[in-house]
Amino acid sequence: MNKPAPSADGGDSSPTGRSSWGSEQARLVRGELAAYGNRLRGGDMGSLPAVLGLVVLFAVFASLHDRFLTTYNMANLVIQAASICVLAMGLVFVLLLGEIDLSAGVAGGACATITALAMIDHGWTWWAATLAGITVGALIGLAIGLLVAYLGIPSFVVTLAFFLALQAVPLKLIGAGGSLRFNDEVLRGLSIKNVPVTAGWIVALVIVLAFAALSLWRHTSRVRKELTHKPLLLVILQIAVLAAIVLGLTALLSRNRAPNPLVFNISGIPWVAPVVIALLVFWTFVLTRTRFGRHLYAVGGNAEAARRAGINVNRMKIAAFVICSGMAAISGILAASYTGKVSPGSGGGNELLYAVGAAVIGGTSLFGGRGRAIDAVVGGLVIATIPNGLGLLNQASYINFLVTGGVLLLAASVDAVSRRRRSSAGV
């Protein structure tokens, strides 16, 4: 009797073979879960605390107010979180090196002012004005990076000086008590307009299919090269989870969420969401798939060891501050898009504190060497959910500050405990 033909992955195609394949995959998944449990016990918690916190916040606010999980409020939450997520993504690069940028918030406000003036006073197109604002942000980061890297001034001192100085830019250009309307159809539309429903579904399907193809290709490649790899069953599960999240959110936001659906039709994903997703994908690729990203983690982990390995530490510090301030400019523009104006106080207040809190809550370490772009997005959602939910409950403003401060303190405590455990485990 001939033997059953082997399957594509090298297993037996017979019922017995499929059963043994399933048993083998289940065994591998159990091994992966055990290894993940060991990493958690060793202090490598990643974004898990933030994800659990987000789930708890959603459950609490949904139980206290029936409008929290409505499509209208979920769309508002996405828009409110966008500028915080983008600013926190930029701060991740600086925090990875164990540095800090206290000027990022006001830098965003100053760059948004430049963008608004370029359109209003000089008639620039939205893309040219936006490019000008981002360029100014990059130059601010370059100046900060040079002072930190080559003069050795602590980043806390340098960025504190820039925090004070940059507040003068919009105050001088706009004037005390004044404001500039941020009503460009494209830039303002990022917050008040939505992607057409059909286009939103196409993009969602492309994201899911691209992630599935990349994940399966990576798995097959590592198997072929006999490298360590995740079980195929776990890869399929990850694809299924991402598909459920992306397609579920698309379906939710594609519904008509107008207060009076018989008169108005407000449906589709807010335009700001694809902007945040594109930045997340890009910076995730930079951090995980490029030599720059590997060098950044190396410098954050041990700057002296990285220097001896031939990495230009000063150049990495400058690049991190340039990226941070450039992202701050984008964040400032998104914040202006949400409010519809730029004023002397734009980017001030608690904007920076919320962004730092978002990065830390998401799992980025304040001590350097550990953090991801996705941490900023998850943490930004947590930060934005608190005032959103409390606002629906008509709670006083001081409650918002107390809750947000408590969540940030809890996240910093988790970071400190995790770092101690990693040190004890020799990681």
DOBA-107990 format. One record per residue (C-alpha): chain; residue in one letter; x, y, z. Coordinates in nm, 3 decimals, always signed. Example, Ala and Ser with C-alpha at 12.3 -4.5 7.8 and 13.67 -1.06 7.14 Angstrom:
# residues 2
FIVEX   chain   resn         x         y         z
FIVEX       A      A    +1.230    -0.450    +0.780
FIVEX       A      S    +1.367    -0.106    +0.714
This chain:
# residues 427
FIVEX   chain   resn         x         y         z
FIVEX       A      M    +0.000    +0.000    +0.000
FIVEX       A      N    +0.129    +0.341    -0.089
FIVEX       A      K    +0.196    +0.589    +0.189
FIVEX       A      P    -0.032    +0.895    +0.206
FIVEX       A      A    +0.107    +1.193    +0.021
FIVEX       A      P    +0.279    +1.445    +0.249
FIVEX       A      S    +0.100    +1.773    +0.309
FIVEX       A      A    +0.237    +2.114    +0.213
FIVEX       A      D    +0.397    +2.169    +0.551
FIVEX       A      G    +0.564    +1.830    +0.552
FIVEX       A      G    +0.301    +1.649    +0.759
FIVEX       A      D    +0.084    +1.349    +0.675
FIVEX       A      S    -0.234    +1.427    +0.477
FIVEX       A      S    -0.422    +1.127    +0.620
FIVEX       A      P    -0.674    +1.170    +0.903
FIVEX       A      T    -0.417    +1.034    +1.143
FIVEX       A      G    -0.160    +1.275    +1.004
FIVEX       A      R    -0.395    +1.571    +1.042
FIVEX       A      S    -0.465    +1.463    +1.399
FIVEX       A      S    -0.095    +1.441    +1.480
FIVEX       A      W    -0.039    +1.781    +1.314
FIVEX       A      G    -0.310    +1.932    +1.531
FIVEX       A      S    -0.163    +1.774    +1.844
FIVEX       A      E    +0.181    +1.902    +1.752
FIVEX       A      Q    +0.048    +2.255    +1.693
FIVEX       A      A    -0.138    +2.246    +2.026
FIVEX       A      R    +0.183    +2.138    +2.198
FIVEX       A      L    +0.378    +2.421    +2.035
FIVEX       A      V    +0.112    +2.676    +2.131
FIVEX       A      R    +0.124    +2.556    +2.493
FIVEX       A      G    +0.501    +2.601    +2.481
FIVEX       A      E    +0.463    +2.955    +2.347
FIVEX       A      L    +0.211    +3.040    +2.619
FIVEX       A      A    +0.443    +2.899    +2.885
FIVEX       A      A    +0.731    +3.107    +2.746
FIVEX       A      Y    +0.509    +3.417    +2.746
FIVEX       A      G    +0.416    +3.346    +3.107
FIVEX       A      N    +0.784    +3.324    +3.195
FIVEX       A      R    +0.847    +3.660    +3.026
FIVEX       A      L    +0.564    +3.814    +3.226
FIVEX       A      R    +0.707    +3.678    +3.550
FIVEX       A      G    +1.046    +3.809    +3.444
FIVEX       A      G    +0.905    +4.162    +3.408
FIVEX       A      D    +0.858    +4.183    +3.029
FIVEX       A      M    +0.491    +4.286    +3.035
FIVEX       A      G    +0.481    +4.501    +2.721
FIVEX       A      S    +0.143    +4.660    +2.652
FIVEX       A      L    -0.054    +4.403    +2.850
FIVEX       A      P    -0.129    +4.631    +3.150
FIVEX       A      A    -0.248    +4.908    +2.917
FIVEX       A      V    -0.469    +4.671    +2.718
FIVEX       A      L    -0.621    +4.534    +3.038
FIVEX       A      G    -0.667    +4.889    +3.165
FIVEX       A      L    -0.842    +4.988    +2.844
FIVEX       A      V    -1.075    +4.690    +2.874
FIVEX       A      V    -1.156    +4.783    +3.235
FIVEX       A      L    -1.223    +5.147    +3.144
FIVEX       A      F    -1.453    +5.046    +2.859
FIVEX       A      A    -1.641    +4.804    +3.083
FIVEX       A      V    -1.681    +5.060    +3.364
FIVEX       A      F    -1.792    +5.351    +3.145
FIVEX       A      A    -2.021    +5.129    +2.937
FIVEX       A      S    -2.193    +5.008    +3.254
FIVEX       A      L    -2.234    +5.363    +3.385
FIVEX       A      H    -2.355    +5.532    +3.066
FIVEX       A      D    -2.542    +5.376    +2.776
FIVEX       A      R    -2.403    +5.625    +2.523
FIVEX       A      F    -2.037    +5.537    +2.580
FIVEX       A      L    -2.026    +5.251    +2.329
FIVEX       A      T    -2.235    +5.425    +2.065
FIVEX       A      T    -2.079    +5.470    +1.722
FIVEX       A      Y    -2.095    +5.848    +1.762
FIVEX       A      N    -1.891    +5.842    +2.083
FIVEX       A      M    -1.643    +5.584    +1.952
FIVEX       A      A    -1.572    +5.806    +1.652
FIVEX       A      N    -1.523    +6.102    +1.884
FIVEX       A      L    -1.284    +5.896    +2.096
FIVEX       A      V    -1.072    +5.814    +1.791
FIVEX       A      I    -1.053    +6.183    +1.695
FIVEX       A      Q    -0.973    +6.296    +2.051
FIVEX       A      A    -0.695    +6.038    +2.090
FIVEX       A      A    -0.524    +6.108    +1.755
FIVEX       A      S    -0.301    +6.403    +1.850
FIVEX       A      I    -0.199    +6.240    +2.180
FIVEX       A      C    -0.111    +5.913    +2.005
FIVEX       A      V    +0.101    +6.089    +1.742
FIVEX       A      L    +0.288    +6.300    +1.998
FIVEX       A      A    +0.344    +5.994    +2.217
FIVEX       A      M    +0.482    +5.803    +1.916
FIVEX       A      G    +0.744    +6.073    +1.870
FIVEX       A      L    +0.831    +6.070    +2.239
FIVEX       A      V    +0.889    +5.694    +2.226
FIVEX       A      F    +1.206    +5.752    +2.024
FIVEX       A      V    +1.345    +5.989    +2.286
FIVEX       A      L    +1.235    +5.772    +2.579
FIVEX       A      L    +1.404    +5.472    +2.420
FIVEX       A      L    +1.735    +5.650    +2.480
FIVEX       A      G    +1.645    +5.732    +2.840
FIVEX       A      E    +1.605    +6.100    +2.747
FIVEX       A      I    +1.306    +6.335    +2.771
FIVEX       A      D    +1.164    +6.616    +2.558
FIVEX       A      L    +0.965    +6.866    +2.763
FIVEX       A      S    +0.924    +7.098    +2.465
FIVEX       A      A    +0.736    +6.859    +2.236
FIVEX       A      G    +0.390    +6.994    +2.318
FIVEX       A      V    +0.467    +7.362    +2.264
FIVEX       A      A    +0.681    +7.274    +1.962
FIVEX       A      G    +0.368    +7.125    +1.807
FIVEX       A      G    +0.176    +7.443    +1.884
FIVEX       A      A    +0.447    +7.661    +1.729
FIVEX       A      C    +0.463    +7.446    +1.415
FIVEX       A      A    +0.084    +7.450    +1.379
FIVEX       A      T    +0.103    +7.831    +1.400
FIVEX       A      I    +0.358    +7.836    +1.117
FIVEX       A      T    +0.131    +7.611    +0.910
FIVEX       A      A    -0.174    +7.830    +0.971
FIVEX       A      L    +0.010    +8.155    +0.889
FIVEX       A      A    +0.155    +8.004    +0.571
FIVEX       A      M    -0.197    +7.928    +0.448
FIVEX       A      I    -0.371    +8.245    +0.573
FIVEX       A      D    -0.112    +8.517    +0.515
FIVEX       A      H    +0.083    +8.370    +0.224
FIVEX       A      G    -0.176    +8.161    +0.045
FIVEX       A      W    +0.024    +7.839    +0.051
FIVEX       A      T    -0.146    +7.512    -0.032
FIVEX       A      W    -0.225    +7.282    +0.259
FIVEX       A      W    +0.051    +7.035    +0.172
FIVEX       A      A    +0.320    +7.303    +0.137
FIVEX       A      A    +0.214    +7.467    +0.464
FIVEX       A      T    +0.210    +7.128    +0.637
FIVEX       A      L    +0.556    +7.048    +0.503
FIVEX       A      A    +0.678    +7.386    +0.632
FIVEX       A      G    +0.541    +7.312    +0.978
FIVEX       A      I    +0.702    +6.967    +0.990
FIVEX       A      T    +1.033    +7.112    +0.865
FIVEX       A      V    +1.031    +7.370    +1.144
FIVEX       A      G    +0.964    +7.088    +1.390
FIVEX       A      A    +1.257    +6.888    +1.255
FIVEX       A      L    +1.486    +7.193    +1.286
FIVEX       A      I    +1.377    +7.238    +1.648
FIVEX       A      G    +1.464    +6.873    +1.713
FIVEX       A      L    +1.797    +6.916    +1.537
FIVEX       A      A    +1.889    +7.209    +1.763
FIVEX       A      I    +1.791    +7.016    +2.074
FIVEX       A      G    +1.979    +6.706    +1.961
FIVEX       A      L    +2.298    +6.897    +1.888
FIVEX       A      L    +2.294    +7.061    +2.231
FIVEX       A      V    +2.229    +6.731    +2.407
FIVEX       A      A    +2.470    +6.518    +2.202
FIVEX       A      Y    +2.770    +6.747    +2.152
FIVEX       A      L    +2.755    +6.988    +2.446
FIVEX       A      G    +2.643    +6.722    +2.689
FIVEX       A      I    +2.367    +6.936    +2.840
FIVEX       A      P    +2.101    +6.714    +3.003
FIVEX       A      S    +1.794    +6.682    +2.782
FIVEX       A      F    +1.576    +6.789    +3.075
FIVEX       A      V    +1.749    +7.128    +3.088
FIVEX       A      V    +1.767    +7.182    +2.712
FIVEX       A      T    +1.406    +7.092    +2.646
FIVEX       A      L    +1.287    +7.291    +2.946
FIVEX       A      A    +1.458    +7.597    +2.793
FIVEX       A      F    +1.292    +7.524    +2.458
FIVEX       A      F    +0.960    +7.472    +2.636
FIVEX       A      L    +0.981    +7.827    +2.772
FIVEX       A      A    +1.119    +7.983    +2.453
FIVEX       A      L    +0.884    +7.820    +2.203
FIVEX       A      Q    +0.578    +7.956    +2.381
FIVEX       A      A    +0.689    +8.297    +2.258
FIVEX       A      V    +0.647    +8.195    +1.892
FIVEX       A      P    +0.265    +8.180    +1.872
FIVEX       A      L    +0.238    +8.462    +2.126
FIVEX       A      K    +0.445    +8.689    +1.901
FIVEX       A      L    +0.290    +8.577    +1.571
FIVEX       A      I    -0.072    +8.570    +1.687
FIVEX       A      G    -0.078    +8.808    +1.981
FIVEX       A      A    -0.217    +8.769    +2.330
FIVEX       A      G    -0.579    +8.664    +2.326
FIVEX       A      G    -0.584    +8.615    +1.950
FIVEX       A      S    -0.635    +8.304    +1.739
FIVEX       A      L    -0.603    +8.183    +1.382
FIVEX       A      R    -0.880    +7.987    +1.213
FIVEX       A      F    -0.765    +7.646    +1.100
FIVEX       A      N    -1.032    +7.593    +0.839
FIVEX       A      D    -0.850    +7.448    +0.539
FIVEX       A      E    -1.081    +7.194    +0.379
FIVEX       A      V    -0.824    +6.914    +0.385
FIVEX       A      L    -0.656    +6.973    +0.722
FIVEX       A      R    -0.977    +7.060    +0.906
FIVEX       A      G    -1.142    +6.768    +0.730
FIVEX       A      L    -0.907    +6.527    +0.907
FIVEX       A      S    -1.125    +6.567    +1.218
FIVEX       A      I    -1.468    +6.655    +1.082
FIVEX       A      K    -1.487    +6.442    +0.766
FIVEX       A      N    -1.488    +6.067    +0.712
FIVEX       A      V    -1.348    +5.819    +0.465
FIVEX       A      P    -1.620    +5.701    +0.223
FIVEX       A      V    -1.768    +5.376    +0.352
FIVEX       A      T    -1.668    +5.172    +0.045
FIVEX       A      A    -1.313    +5.304    +0.055
FIVEX       A      G    -1.297    +5.230    +0.428
FIVEX       A      W    -1.390    +4.867    +0.370
FIVEX       A      I    -1.135    +4.835    +0.090
FIVEX       A      V    -0.858    +4.974    +0.311
FIVEX       A      A    -0.961    +4.749    +0.601
FIVEX       A      L    -0.951    +4.440    +0.379
FIVEX       A      V    -0.613    +4.543    +0.236
FIVEX       A      I    -0.472    +4.584    +0.588
FIVEX       A      V    -0.598    +4.240    +0.695
FIVEX       A      L    -0.481    +4.065    +0.377
FIVEX       A      A    -0.142    +4.238    +0.384
FIVEX       A      F    -0.089    +4.143    +0.749
FIVEX       A      A    -0.195    +3.784    +0.678
FIVEX       A      A    +0.034    +3.755    +0.375
FIVEX       A      L    +0.330    +3.907    +0.560
FIVEX       A      S    +0.278    +3.689    +0.867
FIVEX       A      L    +0.247    +3.368    +0.666
FIVEX       A      W    +0.543    +3.458    +0.445
FIVEX       A      R    +0.757    +3.531    +0.750
FIVEX       A      H    +0.652    +3.203    +0.913
FIVEX       A      T    +0.724    +3.002    +0.597
FIVEX       A      S    +1.059    +3.174    +0.549
FIVEX       A      R    +1.172    +3.098    +0.904
FIVEX       A      V    +1.058    +2.736    +0.875
FIVEX       A      R    +1.246    +2.697    +0.547
FIVEX       A      K    +1.564    +2.843    +0.700
FIVEX       A      E    +1.518    +2.625    +1.012
FIVEX       A      L    +1.505    +2.929    +1.240
FIVEX       A      T    +1.297    +2.961    +1.556
FIVEX       A      H    +0.940    +3.043    +1.467
FIVEX       A      K    +0.593    +3.070    +1.612
FIVEX       A      P    +0.352    +2.778    +1.570
FIVEX       A      L    +0.139    +2.811    +1.257
FIVEX       A      L    -0.175    +2.784    +1.471
FIVEX       A      L    -0.064    +3.089    +1.674
FIVEX       A      V    +0.010    +3.285    +1.355
FIVEX       A      I    -0.339    +3.207    +1.225
FIVEX       A      L    -0.487    +3.310    +1.560
FIVEX       A      Q    -0.305    +3.645    +1.546
FIVEX       A      I    -0.437    +3.705    +1.194
FIVEX       A      A    -0.790    +3.621    +1.311
FIVEX       A      V    -0.767    +3.860    +1.608
FIVEX       A      L    -0.641    +4.146    +1.391
FIVEX       A      A    -0.912    +4.077    +1.133
FIVEX       A      A    -1.180    +4.080    +1.402
FIVEX       A      I    -1.057    +4.413    +1.541
FIVEX       A      V    -1.007    +4.590    +1.207
FIVEX       A      L    -1.321    +4.463    +1.039
FIVEX       A      G    -1.528    +4.504    +1.355
FIVEX       A      L    -1.425    +4.869    +1.396
FIVEX       A      T    -1.484    +4.932    +1.026
FIVEX       A      A    -1.834    +4.785    +1.052
FIVEX       A      L    -1.903    +4.991    +1.364
FIVEX       A      L    -1.786    +5.320    +1.217
FIVEX       A      S    -1.953    +5.257    +0.882
FIVEX       A      R    -2.294    +5.285    +1.042
FIVEX       A      N    -2.483    +5.615    +1.036
FIVEX       A      R    -2.402    +5.778    +1.370
FIVEX       A      A    -2.579    +6.112    +1.317
FIVEX       A      P    -2.789    +6.230    +1.616
FIVEX       A      N    -3.080    +6.257    +1.372
FIVEX       A      P    -3.018    +5.977    +1.117
FIVEX       A      L    -3.331    +6.062    +0.921
FIVEX       A      V    -3.194    +6.407    +0.835
FIVEX       A      F    -2.813    +6.363    +0.830
FIVEX       A      N    -2.582    +6.080    +0.732
FIVEX       A      I    -2.254    +6.067    +0.925
FIVEX       A      S    -2.080    +5.740    +0.849
FIVEX       A      G    -1.733    +5.616    +0.776
FIVEX       A      I    -1.397    +5.613    +0.948
FIVEX       A      P    -1.268    +5.960    +1.050
FIVEX       A      W    -0.985    +6.064    +0.818
FIVEX       A      V    -0.753    +6.110    +1.114
FIVEX       A      A    -0.756    +5.735    +1.184
FIVEX       A      P    -0.575    +5.635    +0.859
FIVEX       A      V    -0.315    +5.905    +0.934
FIVEX       A      V    -0.240    +5.756    +1.276
FIVEX       A      I    -0.239    +5.401    +1.136
FIVEX       A      A    +0.001    +5.497    +0.855
FIVEX       A      L    +0.241    +5.660    +1.103
FIVEX       A      L    +0.213    +5.355    +1.332
FIVEX       A      V    +0.296    +5.112    +1.050
FIVEX       A      F    +0.584    +5.327    +0.927
FIVEX       A      W    +0.751    +5.377    +1.265
FIVEX       A      T    +0.694    +5.014    +1.362
FIVEX       A      F    +0.879    +4.914    +1.046
FIVEX       A      V    +1.161    +5.159    +1.126
FIVEX       A      L    +1.201    +5.031    +1.481
FIVEX       A      T    +1.176    +4.660    +1.406
FIVEX       A      R    +1.304    +4.612    +1.051
FIVEX       A      T    +1.586    +4.863    +1.001
FIVEX       A      R    +1.941    +4.901    +1.121
FIVEX       A      F    +1.848    +5.241    +1.263
FIVEX       A      G    +1.589    +5.079    +1.488
FIVEX       A      R    +1.833    +4.813    +1.609
FIVEX       A      H    +2.093    +5.079    +1.684
FIVEX       A      L    +1.838    +5.288    +1.871
FIVEX       A      Y    +1.751    +4.999    +2.102
FIVEX       A      A    +2.121    +4.922    +2.148
FIVEX       A      V    +2.201    +5.279    +2.253
FIVEX       A      G    +1.902    +5.285    +2.487
FIVEX       A      G    +2.006    +4.957    +2.644
FIVEX       A      N    +2.370    +5.047    +2.699
FIVEX       A      A    +2.513    +5.357    +2.533
FIVEX       A      E    +2.876    +5.274    +2.616
FIVEX       A      A    +2.849    +4.921    +2.479
FIVEX       A      A    +2.684    +5.059    +2.166
FIVEX       A      R    +2.965    +5.312    +2.123
FIVEX       A      R    +3.226    +5.038    +2.151
FIVEX       A      A    +3.034    +4.836    +1.894
FIVEX       A      G    +3.082    +5.119    +1.644
FIVEX       A      I    +2.743    +5.288    +1.670
FIVEX       A      N    +2.747    +5.666    +1.644
FIVEX       A      V    +2.564    +5.745    +1.969
FIVEX       A      N    +2.552    +6.120    +1.910
FIVEX       A      R    +2.395    +6.073    +1.569
FIVEX       A      M    +2.130    +5.845    +1.717
FIVEX       A      K    +2.043    +6.104    +1.983
FIVEX       A      I    +2.010    +6.379    +1.724
FIVEX       A      A    +1.792    +6.160    +1.502
FIVEX       A      A    +1.564    +6.071    +1.796
FIVEX       A      F    +1.503    +6.436    +1.882
FIVEX       A      V    +1.446    +6.527    +1.515
FIVEX       A      I    +1.184    +6.251    +1.484
FIVEX       A      C    +1.023    +6.354    +1.813
FIVEX       A      S    +0.987    +6.721    +1.716
FIVEX       A      G    +0.874    +6.632    +1.363
FIVEX       A      M    +0.601    +6.411    +1.508
FIVEX       A      A    +0.516    +6.692    +1.752
FIVEX       A      A    +0.452    +6.917    +1.451
FIVEX       A      I    +0.211    +6.660    +1.303
FIVEX       A      S    +0.044    +6.627    +1.643
FIVEX       A      G    +0.003    +7.006    +1.666
FIVEX       A      I    -0.158    +7.015    +1.322
FIVEX       A      L    -0.399    +6.735    +1.418
FIVEX       A      A    -0.485    +6.916    +1.743
FIVEX       A      A    -0.554    +7.236    +1.546
FIVEX       A      S    -0.767    +7.034    +1.305
FIVEX       A      Y    -0.975    +6.911    +1.600
FIVEX       A      T    -1.025    +7.252    +1.763
FIVEX       A      G    -1.048    +7.445    +1.435
FIVEX       A      K    -0.802    +7.712    +1.547
FIVEX       A      V    -0.450    +7.791    +1.667
FIVEX       A      S    -0.397    +8.016    +1.968
FIVEX       A      P    -0.098    +8.125    +2.182
FIVEX       A      G    -0.181    +7.843    +2.424
FIVEX       A      S    -0.180    +7.568    +2.161
FIVEX       A      G    +0.035    +7.274    +2.267
FIVEX       A      G    +0.067    +7.402    +2.622
FIVEX       A      G    -0.123    +7.289    +2.925
FIVEX       A      N    -0.124    +6.915    +2.981
FIVEX       A      E    -0.064    +6.809    +2.620
FIVEX       A      L    +0.294    +6.695    +2.682
FIVEX       A      L    +0.211    +6.530    +3.013
FIVEX       A      Y    -0.069    +6.331    +2.852
FIVEX       A      A    +0.163    +6.218    +2.571
FIVEX       A      V    +0.439    +6.109    +2.809
FIVEX       A      G    +0.175    +5.936    +3.017
FIVEX       A      A    +0.041    +5.761    +2.706
FIVEX       A      A    +0.385    +5.626    +2.613
FIVEX       A      V    +0.456    +5.504    +2.967
FIVEX       A      I    +0.108    +5.361    +3.020
FIVEX       A      G    +0.145    +5.176    +2.690
FIVEX       A      G    +0.461    +5.003    +2.808
FIVEX       A      T    +0.754    +5.227    +2.708
FIVEX       A      S    +1.016    +5.238    +2.981
FIVEX       A      L    +1.127    +5.569    +3.130
FIVEX       A      F    +1.471    +5.415    +3.177
FIVEX       A      G    +1.535    +5.355    +2.806
FIVEX       A      G    +1.588    +5.049    +2.591
FIVEX       A      R    +1.226    +4.928    +2.585
FIVEX       A      G    +0.931    +5.061    +2.390
FIVEX       A      R    +0.732    +5.031    +2.068
FIVEX       A      A    +0.524    +5.260    +1.850
FIVEX       A      I    +0.211    +5.060    +1.933
FIVEX       A      D    +0.267    +5.147    +2.302
FIVEX       A      A    +0.191    +5.511    +2.221
FIVEX       A      V    -0.135    +5.425    +2.045
FIVEX       A      V    -0.264    +5.194    +2.318
FIVEX       A      G    -0.161    +5.440    +2.590
FIVEX       A      G    -0.311    +5.729    +2.396
FIVEX       A      L    -0.644    +5.548    +2.382
FIVEX       A      V    -0.630    +5.494    +2.758
FIVEX       A      I    -0.554    +5.862    +2.820
FIVEX       A      A    -0.832    +5.977    +2.585
FIVEX       A      T    -1.088    +5.731    +2.724
FIVEX       A      I    -1.070    +5.880    +3.075
FIVEX       A      P    -1.193    +6.236    +2.993
FIVEX       A      N    -1.428    +6.097    +2.730
FIVEX       A      G    -1.605    +5.869    +2.974
FIVEX       A      L    -1.598    +6.113    +3.264
FIVEX       A      G    -1.737    +6.384    +3.035
FIVEX       A      L    -2.039    +6.168    +2.957
FIVEX       A      L    -2.089    +6.119    +3.331
FIVEX       A      N    -2.075    +6.498    +3.386
FIVEX       A      Q    -1.795    +6.464    +3.639
FIVEX       A      A    -1.601    +6.768    +3.760
FIVEX       A      S    -1.270    +6.847    +3.589
FIVEX       A      Y    -1.066    +6.769    +3.900
FIVEX       A      I    -1.188    +6.406    +3.885
FIVEX       A      N    -1.032    +6.375    +3.539
FIVEX       A      F    -0.695    +6.497    +3.669
FIVEX       A      L    -0.710    +6.266    +3.971
FIVEX       A      V    -0.795    +5.957    +3.767
FIVEX       A      T    -0.540    +6.031    +3.493
FIVEX       A      G    -0.268    +6.097    +3.751
FIVEX       A      G    -0.352    +5.775    +3.932
FIVEX       A      V    -0.338    +5.572    +3.612
FIVEX       A      L    +0.000    +5.725    +3.519
FIVEX       A      L    +0.139    +5.657    +3.867
FIVEX       A      L    +0.020    +5.298    +3.843
FIVEX       A      A    +0.186    +5.260    +3.501
FIVEX       A      A    +0.515    +5.406    +3.631
FIVEX       A      S    +0.499    +5.166    +3.926
FIVEX       A      V    +0.449    +4.871    +3.691
FIVEX       A      D    +0.746    +4.992    +3.484
FIVEX       A      A    +0.967    +5.016    +3.794
FIVEX       A      V    +0.863    +4.672    +3.921
FIVEX       A      S    +0.912    +4.518    +3.576
FIVEX       A      R    +1.259    +4.671    +3.551
FIVEX       A      R    +1.351    +4.530    +3.894
FIVEX       A      R    +1.231    +4.186    +3.792
FIVEX       A      R    +1.427    +4.198    +3.467
FIVEX       A      S    +1.739    +4.295    +3.660
FIVEX       A      S    +1.685    +4.009    +3.902
FIVEX       A      A    +1.639    +3.770    +3.608
FIVEX       A      G    +1.955    +3.903    +3.443
FIVEX       A      V    +1.771    +4.038    +3.139
